Amino acid sequence: MIKTTQYFETFVTINHPEADRYRHKLHIALTEYIAIEKQPEGRTARWIYIGEADKYMRVVIMADGETIHNAFWDRDFRRSL
């Protein structure tokens, strides 16, 4: 079971239904992400690939490294080869 913030539960799941639909895949962002970017406030943005949708999802993880704060499709992400 993944940990999420109150923001995720009250805002993200409503405004980004893909985050709720693929909630069972978000744990991948904790250990098997494709790319990572540190954010100034201590959070990290991590990208995962959702094969069923053929899309990349940006998942924002809190500074504790285990709590998901945000998740949404990232249409601009390009995997570097």
C-alpha positions in Angstrom: 0.0 0.0 0.0 1.4 3.4 -1.0 1.4 6.4 1.2 -0.2 9.6 -0.2 -0.7 13.2 1.0 -4.1 14.7 1.7 -3.5 16.9 -1.3 -3.3 13.8 -3.5 -6.5 12.3 -2.1 -8.6 15.5 -2.3 -7.3 17.3 -5.3 -5.2 15.0 -7.6 -7.6 12.1 -7.8 -10.4 14.5 -8.8 -8.5 16.7 -11.3 -6.2 14.0 -12.7 -8.3 10.8 -12.9 -5.4 9.0 -14.5 -3.6 9.2 -11.1 -6.5 7.4 -9.4 -7.0 4.9 -12.3 -3.3 3.8 -12.2 -2.8 4.2 -8.5 -1.8 0.5 -8.4 1.2 1.4 -10.6 2.5 4.4 -8.7 4.7 2.4 -6.4 7.0 2.0 -9.4 8.0 5.6 -8.9 9.6 4.8 -5.6 12.2 2.4 -7.0 12.0 1.8 -10.7 11.6 5.2 -12.2 12.9 6.2 -15.6 14.1 9.7 -14.6 14.3 11.8 -11.5 14.5 15.5 -10.8 15.1 17.2 -7.5 12.8 20.0 -6.6 13.8 23.0 -4.4 11.5 22.1 -1.5 13.0 18.6 -1.1 10.5 16.7 -3.2 11.5 14.7 -6.2 9.7 14.4 -9.6 10.0 10.9 -11.0 8.8 9.6 -14.3 7.3 6.2 -14.9 6.0 4.5 -18.0 2.4 3.2 -18.0 2.4 0.6 -20.7 -1.4 0.1 -20.9 -1.8 3.8 -21.7 1.5 4.1 -23.7 2.2 7.3 -21.7 4.7 8.7 -19.2 3.5 9.8 -15.8 5.2 12.3 -13.6 5.0 11.4 -10.0 6.0 13.9 -7.3 7.3 12.2 -4.1 7.7 14.1 -0.8 11.1 14.5 0.8 10.6 11.4 2.9 11.0 9.4 -0.3 7.9 7.3 0.2 4.8 9.6 0.1 3.2 10.4 -3.2 2.0 14.0 -3.5 1.0 14.4 -7.1 0.8 12.4 -10.3 -0.2 13.3 -13.9 0.5 12.5 -17.5 3.5 14.3 -18.8 3.0 14.9 -22.5 6.4 16.7 -22.9 8.6 14.0 -21.3 10.9 12.3 -23.8 13.0 9.3 -22.7 16.6 9.8 -23.6 18.2 6.9 -25.3 
